[in-house]
Amino acid sequence: MAGTEIFGREEIAAAADVIERKMIHRYGSHHLRGGVYRAEEFEDAAKAITGSKYALAVSSGTAALITALKGIGVKPGDEVITSPFTFIATVEAIVACDAVPILGELDETLSLDAASAEKLVTPRTKAIMPVHMFGVAADMDKFVALGKKYSIPIIEDACEVVGGTYKGRALGGIGDCGAWSFDPNKTLTVGEAGMVFTDDHDTWFRMDCYHDHGHVHSKEHDRGAEGKFGFGVNYRISELQGALGVVALKKMPEALASLRATKKKIIDAGVAAGLTPRPMHDAEGDTATHVIFMLPTAEAARKFQAASGCAVIADNTWHYAKHWKALQEMGEKEYFGNRTPSYMPETMAQAESLLSRAVMFGLNIHMSDEETEKMIKAVEAGAKAAL
């Protein structure tokens, strides 16, 4: 599903334009730019998709998550509730803020379960971070209600679902903040970049300053003559990434349509063979990057895997917290005036009961009829062996 699949002349032209104008930095040199700001255009295009008031392009999805946490004021020792089924960057972002990751349970869609998250709320809870995994939305109605009930910000980790929706609303633009990723393995890529969204001006201002060494950005002053707002880091993108991002978002509808058409063929074949697809809170909003079936038992999933060559999600060392030794080692320790919980595998038994039954195939944006048919045959072989 790597976004370079759809690279073409448009990306070459966009990159060449930036190089020919010799304007790589997204900020400053206002008198030389002729009013052209590609990174801003990228942000504006993203805002148009989510309906958010503010969008900030940053250097990666990880940077987007960290910047969102900083923007809402997460401090050392604060707690952030999230999912054990997520890319490791979700937890890394929390730890980068010296906050405590609190892992909830999963619902039947393999998303963070809102009821389990509510049970984990304490006076130290600073944010709840549902993760939209492998194309499918978490139950955002419940998380929005939960955030309002306890006055806790909801940060959507939508890094894996750019272009996905929940009941007609773009993922990343529903919570108090949301994050997208454009890394080389995403459906849309600019090499490396992320985007963070919010509707709150003060949150955006803190994020904007933080991501660029505290600069208070203004086109009334050139680079270095602006004001400064606290400390920050360098999570800027360049104009090259901005230019590629503008092209990528234009190509998004076609890419998602291709993925969805392919996935439908494979899911339909699996259902005909007696398989149960992964449930979804909103099937129409699926970005269709993965085909996932839920087998009745872990043993059945292994039989399916042996016959089909698919993956079992419980084995995924990058997307399942059970496998992260660094997280286990920080468990049950004094931590910035708080104490971390255990992160040992036995604490994730409920997630294991679901992920050990989940079998998965990844999809490319463009798949030939032969490639699609080969995957269908693998699904049918797996079903025959497992059911």
KOLNUTI-810919 format. One record per residue (C-alpha): x, y, z; residue in three letters. Coordinates in Angstrom, 1 decimal. Last residue first. Layout:
N
    east   north      up    r
       X       Y       Z  ALA
...
END
This chain:
387
    east   north      up    r
   -13.5   -23.9     9.3  LEU
    -9.7   -23.6     9.3  ALA
    -8.4   -25.5     6.3  ALA
   -11.2   -24.6     3.9  LYS
   -11.2   -21.0     5.0  ALA
    -7.4   -20.7     4.5  GLY
    -7.7   -22.2     1.0  ALA
   -10.5   -19.7     0.1  GLU
    -8.5   -16.8     1.4  VAL
    -5.4   -17.9    -0.6  ALA
    -7.6   -18.3    -3.7  LYS
    -8.9   -14.8    -3.1  ILE
    -5.3   -13.5    -2.8  MET
    -4.3   -15.1    -6.1  LYS
    -7.4   -13.6    -7.7  GLU
    -6.5   -10.2    -6.6  THR
    -2.9   -10.6    -7.9  GLU
    -4.2   -11.9   -11.3  GLU
    -6.8    -9.1   -11.6  ASP
    -4.0    -6.7   -11.1  SER
    -3.6    -4.8    -7.8  MET
    -3.1    -1.0    -7.6  HIS
    -3.3     0.5    -4.2  ILE
    -1.6    -2.5    -2.6  ASN
    -3.4    -4.5     0.0  LEU
    -2.3    -6.1     3.3  GLY
    -3.7    -9.5     4.3  PHE
    -4.8   -10.2     7.9  MET
    -5.9   -12.9    10.2  VAL
    -7.5   -12.0    13.6  ALA
    -8.0   -14.8    16.1  ARG
    -4.9   -14.1    18.1  SER
    -5.8   -10.4    18.0  LEU
    -9.1   -11.0    19.8  LEU
    -8.1   -13.2    22.8  SER
    -4.7   -11.3    22.9  GLU
    -6.5    -8.0    23.5  ALA
    -8.3    -9.5    26.5  GLN
    -5.1   -11.1    27.8  ALA
    -3.2    -7.8    27.7  MET
    -2.1    -7.7    31.4  THR
    -0.5   -11.2    30.8  GLU
     1.9    -9.7    28.3  PRO
     3.6    -7.5    30.9  MET
     2.8    -3.8    30.8  TYR
     2.5    -3.3    34.6  SER
     1.3     0.0    35.7  PRO
     3.5     3.1    35.9  THR
     3.7     5.1    39.1  ARG
     3.3     8.8    39.4  ASN
     5.5    11.7    40.7  GLY
     7.6    11.7    37.5  PHE
     7.6     7.9    37.2  TYR
     8.0     5.5    40.1  GLU
     8.1     2.0    38.5  LYS
     5.7    -0.8    37.8  GLU
     6.3    -0.9    34.1  GLY
     9.2     0.8    32.3  MET
    10.8    -2.5    31.4  GLU
     7.6    -3.8    29.8  GLN
     7.5    -0.8    27.5  LEU
    11.1    -1.4    26.3  ALA
    10.3    -5.0    25.8  LYS
     7.5    -4.2    23.3  TRP
     5.9    -7.5    22.2  HIS
     2.6    -7.3    24.1  LYS
     2.2    -3.7    22.8  ALA
     0.9    -4.9    19.4  TYR
     1.6    -2.9    16.2  HIS
     5.4    -3.3    15.7  TRP
     5.7    -7.0    16.8  THR
     2.8    -8.2    14.8  ASN
     2.3   -11.8    16.0  ASP
    -1.1   -11.1    17.5  ALA
    -2.2    -9.9    14.0  ILE
    -2.0   -13.3    12.4  VAL
    -0.4   -12.8     9.0  ALA
    -1.5   -14.5     5.7  CYS
     0.2   -17.4     4.0  GLY
    -3.1   -19.0     3.1  SER
    -2.9   -22.6     4.3  ALA
    -0.6   -22.1     7.3  ALA
    -2.4   -18.9     8.3  GLN
    -5.8   -20.4     8.2  PHE
    -4.6   -23.3    10.4  LYS
    -3.1   -20.8    12.8  ARG
    -6.4   -18.8    12.8  ALA
    -8.3   -21.9    13.6  ALA
    -6.1   -22.5    16.6  GLU
    -6.7   -19.0    17.8  ALA
   -10.4   -19.7    17.7  THR
   -13.5   -18.6    15.8  PRO
   -11.6   -16.8    13.1  LEU
   -12.0   -13.1    12.6  MET
   -11.1   -11.9     9.1  PHE
    -9.0    -8.9     8.1  ILE
    -8.4    -7.4     4.7  VAL
    -6.1    -4.3     5.0  HIS
    -5.8    -0.9     3.4  THR
    -9.5    -0.5     2.9  ALA
    -9.8     3.1     3.9  THR
   -13.0     2.2     5.7  ASP
   -15.5     5.1     5.9  GLY
   -18.4     3.2     4.4  GLU
   -17.9     0.3     6.9  ALA
   -18.7     2.6     9.8  ASP
   -18.3     1.0    13.3  HIS
   -16.6    -1.9    11.7  MET
   -16.6    -5.7    12.2  PRO
   -13.6    -7.8    11.0  ARG
   -14.9   -10.1     8.3  PRO
   -16.4   -13.5     9.3  THR
   -15.5   -16.4     7.0  LEU
   -17.9   -18.9     5.5  GLY
   -16.4   -19.3     2.0  ALA
   -18.9   -16.9     0.5  ALA
   -17.9   -14.4     3.2  VAL
   -14.3   -14.8     2.1  GLY
   -15.1   -14.2    -1.5  ALA
   -17.1   -11.1    -0.7  ASP
   -14.2    -9.8     1.4  ILE
   -11.8   -10.3    -1.4  ILE
   -13.9    -8.6    -4.0  LYS
   -14.8    -5.8    -1.6  LYS
   -11.1    -5.2    -0.8  LYS
   -10.2    -4.6    -4.4  THR
   -12.9    -2.0    -5.0  ALA
   -12.1    -0.3    -1.7  ARG
    -8.4    -0.1    -2.5  LEU
    -9.1     1.4    -6.0  SER
   -11.6     3.9    -4.6  ALA
    -9.1     4.9    -1.9  LEU
    -6.4     5.7    -4.5  ALA
    -8.8     7.7    -6.7  GLU
   -10.0     9.8    -3.8  PRO
    -6.5    10.4    -2.5  MET
    -4.9    11.7    -5.7  LYS
    -5.6    15.4    -4.9  LYS
    -4.3    14.8    -1.4  LEU
    -1.1    13.4    -2.8  ALA
    -0.5    16.4    -5.1  VAL
    -0.7    18.9    -2.3  VAL
     1.5    16.7    -0.2  GLY
     4.2    16.6    -2.8  LEU
     4.4    20.4    -2.7  ALA
     4.4    20.5     1.1  GLY
     7.1    17.9     1.2  GLN
     9.3    19.9    -1.1  LEU
     8.4    23.1     0.8  GLU
    10.1    21.6     3.8  SER
     8.4    20.1     6.9  ILE
     9.1    21.4    10.4  ARG
     9.4    19.2    13.5  TYR
    12.4    21.1    14.9  ASN
    11.9    21.4    18.7  VAL
    10.4    23.9    21.1  GLY
    11.0    26.2    24.0  PHE
     8.9    29.1    25.0  GLY
     7.1    31.5    22.7  PHE
     9.5    33.6    20.6  LYS
     8.8    36.7    18.6  GLY
     9.6    37.1    14.9  GLU
    12.9    38.6    13.6  ALA
    14.5    35.3    13.0  GLY
    12.8    34.6     9.7  ARG
    11.4    37.8     8.2  ASP
     8.7    39.8     9.8  HIS
     5.2    40.7     8.7  GLU
     4.6    37.2     7.4  LYS
     4.4    36.1    11.1  SER
     5.3    32.9    12.9  HIS
     5.8    33.0    16.6  VAL
     9.0    30.8    16.7  HIS
     9.2    28.5    19.7  GLY
    11.8    26.2    18.2  HIS
     9.6    25.2    15.2  ASP
     7.1    22.5    16.3  HIS
     6.5    24.2    19.7  TYR
     5.3    27.5    18.1  CYS
     2.7    25.9    15.9  ASP
     1.6    23.5    18.6  MET
     1.1    26.3    21.2  ARG
    -0.8    28.4    18.6  PHE
    -2.9    25.4    17.5  TRP
    -3.9    24.7    21.1  THR
    -4.8    28.4    21.6  ASP
    -6.8    28.5    18.4  HIS
    -8.9    25.4    19.1  ASP
   -10.4    23.6    16.2  ASP
    -7.6    21.1    16.0  THR
    -5.6    19.1    13.4  PHE
    -2.1    17.7    13.2  VAL
    -0.4    16.6    10.0  MET
     2.5    14.3     9.4  GLY
     5.5    14.1     7.1  ALA
     8.1    11.7     5.6  GLU
     8.6    10.7     2.0  GLY
     5.6    12.6     0.8  VAL
     3.3     9.6     1.2  THR
    -0.4     8.7     0.7  LEU
    -1.4     5.1     1.3  THR
     1.1     4.9     4.0  LYS
     4.4     2.9     4.0  ASN
     6.7     5.8     3.0  PRO
     5.4     8.1     5.8  ASP
     2.5    10.5     5.3  PHE
     0.9    10.4     8.7  SER
    -2.2    12.0    10.1  TRP
    -3.0    13.3    13.6  ALA
    -6.1    14.5    15.4  GLY
    -6.9    17.0    18.1  CYS
   -10.0    17.8    20.1  ASP
   -11.6    14.9    18.4  GLY
   -13.5    14.7    15.1  ILE
   -11.0    16.1    12.5  GLY
    -8.5    13.2    12.5  GLY
   -11.0    10.9    10.8  LEU
   -13.1    12.8     8.3  ALA
   -16.8    13.1     9.2  ARG
   -19.5    11.2     7.2  GLY
   -20.5     8.8     9.9  LYS
   -16.8     8.0    10.6  TYR
   -14.4     8.7     7.7  THR
   -11.1     7.6     6.2  GLY
    -9.0     9.9     4.0  GLY
    -5.8     9.4     6.0  VAL
    -6.4     6.2     8.0  VAL
    -3.1     5.0     9.4  GLU
    -2.1     8.2    11.2  CYS
    -5.6     8.7    12.6  ALA
    -4.4     8.8    16.2  ASP
    -7.3    10.8    17.4  GLU
    -6.7    13.0    20.5  ILE
    -9.6    13.3    22.8  ILE
    -9.2    16.0    25.4  PRO
   -10.6    15.2    28.9  ILE
   -13.5    17.3    30.4  SER
   -14.8    14.1    32.1  TYR
   -18.2    13.9    30.4  LYS
   -17.2    15.8    27.3  LYS
   -14.3    13.5    26.6  GLY
   -16.5    10.4    27.1  LEU
   -19.1    11.8    24.8  ALA
   -16.4    12.4    22.1  VAL
   -15.1     8.9    22.7  PHE
   -18.5     7.3    22.4  LYS
   -19.4     9.1    19.2  ASP
   -15.8     8.2    17.9  MET
   -16.3     4.5    17.9  ASP
   -12.8     3.7    16.5  ALA
   -12.5     4.0    12.7  ALA
   -11.1     1.2    10.4  VAL
    -8.3     1.4     7.9  GLY
    -5.6    -0.7     9.6  PHE
    -6.1     0.9    13.0  MET
    -8.0     4.1    14.0  HIS
    -6.4     4.7    17.4  VAL
    -8.2     6.2    20.3  PRO
    -6.1     8.6    22.4  MET
    -7.6     9.7    25.7  ILE
    -5.9    12.7    27.3  ALA
    -4.8    14.2    30.7  LYS
    -5.8    11.4    33.1  THR
    -4.1    12.2    36.4  ARG
    -7.5    12.5    38.3  PRO
    -8.2     9.0    37.1  THR
    -9.9     7.5    34.0  VAL
    -9.2     3.8    33.5  LEU
   -12.8     2.6    33.8  LYS
   -13.7     5.1    31.0  GLU
   -11.2     3.6    28.7  ALA
   -12.8     0.1    29.2  SER
   -16.1     1.5    28.1  ALA
   -14.6     3.3    25.1  ALA
   -13.0     0.1    23.8  ASP
    -9.8     0.9    21.9  LEU
   -10.2    -0.5    18.3  SER
   -10.0    -4.2    17.3  LEU
   -13.5    -3.9    15.8  THR
   -14.9    -6.2    18.5  GLU
   -13.8    -3.8    21.2  ASP
   -10.3    -3.6    22.6  LEU
    -9.1    -3.1    26.2  GLU
    -7.3    -0.1    27.6  GLY
    -3.6     0.7    27.9  LEU
    -2.4     3.5    30.2  ILE
     0.7     5.2    28.8  PRO
     2.3     7.4    31.5  VAL
     3.6    10.9    30.5  ALA
     7.2    11.9    30.1  ASP
     6.2    13.8    26.9  CYS
     8.3    11.4    24.8  ALA
     6.6     8.6    26.7  VAL
     3.3     9.6    25.2  ILE
     4.7     9.9    21.7  ALA
     6.5     6.5    22.1  GLU
     3.1     5.0    23.0  VAL
     1.5     6.1    19.7  THR
     4.8     5.5    17.8  ALA
     4.6     1.8    18.6  ILE
     1.9     1.3    16.0  PHE
    -1.4     0.4    17.6  THR
    -3.1    -2.5    19.3  PHE
    -2.5    -1.9    23.0  PRO
    -4.9     1.1    22.8  SER
    -4.7     4.5    24.5  THR
    -5.2     6.3    27.8  ILE
    -2.8     9.1    28.6  VAL
    -1.7     9.7    32.1  GLU
     0.2    12.8    33.4  ASP
     3.5    12.1    35.2  GLY
     5.5    14.7    33.1  PRO
     3.2    17.2    31.4  LYS
     0.4    17.1    28.8  VAL
    -0.6    20.6    27.9  GLY
    -3.1    20.3    25.0  ILE
    -0.4    21.4    22.5  GLY
     2.3    19.2    23.9  LYS
     0.1    16.1    23.4  LEU
    -0.8    17.4    19.9  ALA
     2.9    18.0    19.1  THR
     3.8    14.5    20.2  ILE
     1.1    13.0    18.1  LEU
     2.1    15.1    15.0  ALA
     5.8    14.3    15.5  ALA
     5.0    10.6    15.4  THR
     3.0    11.2    12.3  GLY
     6.1    12.7    10.8  SER
     7.8    16.1    10.0  SER
     5.0    18.4    10.8  VAL
     2.1    20.1     8.8  ALA
    -0.2    22.1    11.1  LEU
    -3.9    22.2    10.4  ALA
    -6.4    24.6    12.0  TYR
   -10.2    25.2    11.7  LYS
   -10.9    21.6    10.9  SER
   -13.3    20.6     8.1  GLY
   -11.4    17.4     7.7  THR
   -10.9    17.5     3.9  ILE
   -10.7    21.3     3.5  ALA
    -8.2    21.3     6.4  LYS
    -5.9    18.9     4.6  ALA
    -6.0    21.1     1.5  ALA
    -5.2    24.2     3.6  ASP
    -2.3    22.4     5.3  GLU
    -0.8    21.3     1.9  PHE
    -1.2    24.9     0.6  GLU
     0.6    26.2     3.7  GLU
     3.5    23.8     3.0  ALA
     3.5    25.1    -0.6  ARG
     3.9    28.8     0.3  TYR
     4.0    30.9    -2.9  VAL
     3.4    34.6    -2.4  GLY
     6.1    35.6    -4.9  GLY
     8.6    33.8    -2.7  ARG
    11.5    36.3    -2.6  LEU
    10.0    39.1    -0.4  HIS
     8.7    36.5     2.1  HIS
    12.2    35.0     2.7  SER
    10.7    33.4     5.8  GLY
     9.1    30.1     6.5  TYR
     8.6    26.9     4.5  ARG
    12.3    26.5     3.7  HIS
    13.0    25.0     0.3  ILE
    12.7    28.0    -2.0  MET
    15.1    27.6    -4.9  LYS
    12.4    28.5    -7.4  ARG
    13.7    25.7    -9.7  GLU
    13.8    23.4    -6.7  ILE
    10.2    24.0    -5.7  VAL
     8.9    23.8    -9.2  ASP
    10.9    20.6    -9.8  ALA
     9.2    18.9    -6.8  ALA
     5.7    19.7    -8.1  ALA
     6.6    18.7   -11.6  ALA
     8.0    15.4   -10.5  ILE
     5.0    14.7    -8.2  GLU
     2.6    15.4   -11.1  GLU
     4.6    13.2   -13.5  ARG
     4.0    10.1   -11.5  GLY
     3.8     8.7    -8.0  PHE
     0.8     6.5    -7.4  ILE
     2.7     3.4    -6.2  GLU
     4.9     5.7    -4.1  THR
     2.0     5.7    -1.6  GLY
     3.0     2.3    -0.2  ALA
     0.0     0.0     0.0  MET
END
